[in-house]
Amino acid sequence: MHISEGVLSPAVLAGGAGLAVLGTAVGLKKMDYEAIPRVAILSAAFFVASLIRVPVGPVGLHLVLNGLLGLLLGWAAVPAILIALVLQALLFQFGGLTVLGVNTVIMAAPAVFCFYAYRPLLRRPGKPAAVGAFACGASAILLSGLLAAAALIATGEAFLQVAELVLAAHIPVLIIEGIITLFIFRFIKKVRPEMLEGMYE
C-alpha cells in the first residue's frame, strides 16, 4: 500500500508530512520508556510483513499489521510505523523519502483510530473481544486503502481507476489481517496479558 515517489502533488505531500510530524510527536510523548522494546519489536514485525509482496497489476499486496500495532501501541504506533517505512525506503526503495509522510499517515492513522474505536470491545471477555480484534485488523486495512485512494484522487482524477483497484485488491488482505490480528490478540491475552495494559488506561 506504499505510494511511490513522483506520483502525488506537492500539496498532498506537504499535508501528509505535516500530519506525520504531528502524529509522531504525539506518539513519542505518550510512549513510556518501558514501552520502547515492545515498540521496536512491533516496528520490526511491520517491516518484515511488508517485505512479502504479491504483485496485482500496478498494486503490490502484502501484510501490513497496522491494526495489530494500533491495538498494542495506540499512538506509539505512529513512530513505530515511521521507522519501519524509513528503513524500507532506504534499504529496499519501497515508497520513498518524499512520500514518507503520506505513507506514514496512510498506515498509522487507521492504527490509532482502531485503538480507540475498538477498545471498548477488546476490554470485554469472550466473543466481543474476538469481534473487536478481528475488526481492528480488518478495518485498519480498509481505512488505509481509503486513505491511499483519497491521496491519489486528491492529486488528480486520472488516478481514479488506480484508486479503485487499490481498494478492490485489498479486500482479501483485510480478511487475512483480521484473522491474524484475532489469533495474535488471543495468544497475547493468554501468554502476556501485560502487553494489553494500554487498552485499560
C-alpha positions in Angstrom: 0.0 0.0 0.0 3.0 2.3 -0.4 2.6 5.2 -2.8 5.7 5.7 -4.9 7.6 8.9 -5.4 6.7 11.1 -8.3 3.0 10.4 -8.1 1.4 12.7 -5.6 1.1 16.5 -5.9 3.2 18.8 -3.7 0.1 19.9 -1.7 -0.7 16.3 -0.8 2.9 15.6 0.1 3.1 18.6 2.3 -0.2 17.8 4.1 1.0 14.2 4.7 4.3 15.4 6.0 2.7 17.8 8.4 0.3 15.2 9.8 3.1 12.6 10.1 5.2 15.0 12.1 2.3 15.9 14.4 1.3 12.2 14.9 4.9 11.2 15.6 5.3 13.9 18.2 2.1 12.8 20.0 3.2 9.2 19.8 6.7 9.9 21.3 5.1 12.0 24.0 2.7 9.2 25.0 5.4 6.5 24.8 6.7 5.2 28.1 10.4 4.3 28.5 9.4 0.8 29.3 7.4 0.5 26.1 10.4 1.1 23.8 11.4 -2.6 23.4 7.7 -3.5 22.5 7.6 -0.6 20.0 10.9 -1.8 18.5 9.7 -5.4 18.1 6.4 -4.4 16.6 8.1 -2.0 14.2 10.3 -4.9 13.1 7.2 -7.1 12.6 5.6 -4.4 10.4 8.9 -4.0 8.5 9.2 -7.8 7.8 5.5 -8.3 7.0 5.6 -5.6 4.3 8.5 -7.2 2.5 6.5 -10.2 1.3 4.7 -8.8 -1.7 2.3 -10.3 -4.3 2.0 -8.1 -7.4 -1.6 -7.5 -8.6 -1.4 -5.2 -11.6 0.1 -1.8 -10.5 -0.5 -2.8 -6.8 1.7 -4.9 -4.6 -0.3 -6.7 -2.0 1.4 -7.6 1.4 0.5 -7.9 5.0 0.6 -4.6 6.9 -0.3 -5.4 10.6 -1.1 -1.8 11.3 -4.3 -2.9 13.1 -2.2 -5.1 15.4 0.2 -2.2 16.0 -2.7 0.1 16.8 -4.2 -2.5 19.2 -1.0 -3.0 21.1 0.6 0.5 20.9 -2.0 3.2 20.5 -0.4 6.5 19.5 3.1 4.8 19.7 2.2 3.0 16.5 2.9 6.2 14.6 6.7 6.4 15.3 6.9 2.6 15.1 5.4 2.7 11.5 7.5 5.7 10.6 10.8 4.0 11.5 9.8 0.9 9.5 8.9 2.9 6.5 12.2 4.9 6.6 14.1 1.6 6.6 12.0 0.2 3.8 12.6 3.3 1.7 16.4 3.4 2.4 17.1 -0.3 2.1 14.6 -1.6 -0.5 13.3 1.6 -2.2 9.7 0.8 -1.1 7.8 4.1 -1.3 10.4 6.8 -0.9 11.5 9.6 1.3 9.4 12.4 -0.3 6.2 10.3 0.2 7.2 9.2 3.7 4.8 11.5 5.4 1.8 10.4 3.3 2.6 6.7 3.6 3.0 7.1 7.4 -0.4 8.7 7.6 -1.9 6.0 5.4 -0.7 3.3 7.7 -0.6 4.9 11.1 -3.8 7.0 11.2 -6.0 3.8 10.9 -3.9 2.1 13.6 -4.6 4.9 16.1 -8.3 5.1 15.1 -8.8 1.4 15.6 -7.1 1.5 19.1 -9.8 3.9 20.3 -12.7 2.6 18.2 -12.4 -1.0 19.3 -11.0 -0.6 22.8 -14.5 -1.0 24.5 -14.9 -4.4 22.7 -11.4 -5.5 23.4 -11.8 -4.9 27.1 -14.7 -7.3 27.3 -14.3 -11.1 27.6 -15.3 -13.7 25.1 -16.9 -13.0 21.7 -16.9 -9.2 21.9 -13.2 -9.1 22.3 -12.8 -11.5 19.4 -15.0 -9.4 17.2 -13.1 -6.3 18.3 -9.7 -7.9 17.4 -10.8 -9.1 14.0 -12.4 -5.7 13.2 -9.3 -3.9 14.4 -7.1 -5.8 11.9 -9.6 -5.7 9.0 -10.8 -2.1 9.3 -7.3 -0.8 9.6 -6.6 -2.2 6.1 -9.8 -0.8 4.8 -9.1 2.6 6.2 -5.6 2.5 4.8 -6.9 1.7 1.4 -9.4 4.6 1.6 -6.6 7.0 2.6 -4.4 5.8 -0.2 -7.2 6.2 -2.6 -8.0 9.7 -1.3 -4.4 10.7 -1.7 -4.3 9.6 -5.3 -7.7 11.2 -6.1 -6.6 14.5 -4.4 -3.6 14.5 -6.8 -5.8 14.2 -9.9 -8.9 12.5 -11.3 -6.6 10.5 -13.6 -5.8 8.3 -10.6 -9.4 7.3 -10.0 -9.1 3.9 -11.6 -5.9 3.2 -9.8 -7.6 4.2 -6.5 -10.5 1.8 -7.2 -8.0 -1.0 -8.0 -6.2 -0.3 -4.7 -9.4 -0.7 -2.7 -10.6 -3.8 -4.6 -7.3 -5.6 -4.4 -7.0 -5.2 -0.6 -10.4 -6.9 0.2 -8.7 -10.3 0.7 -5.9 -8.7 2.6 -8.3 -7.1 5.1 -9.9 -10.5 5.8 -6.5 -12.2 6.3 -5.3 -9.3 8.6 -8.4 -9.6 10.7 -7.8 -13.3 11.2 -4.1 -12.8 12.1 -4.9 -9.9 14.5 -7.5 -12.1 16.2 -5.2 -15.0 16.7 -2.3 -12.8 17.9 -4.6 -11.0 20.3 -5.9 -14.2 21.8 -2.3 -15.6 22.1 -1.0 -12.5 23.8 -4.1 -12.4 26.2 -3.2 -15.9 27.4 0.6 -15.7 27.4 1.5 -12.0 28.0 -1.6 -10.1 29.1 0.5 -7.2 30.4 1.1 -6.2 26.8 -2.6 -5.3 26.6 -2.4 -2.9 29.6 -2.7 0.1 27.2 -6.3 -0.8 26.4 -7.3 -0.3 30.0 -5.8 3.2 30.5 
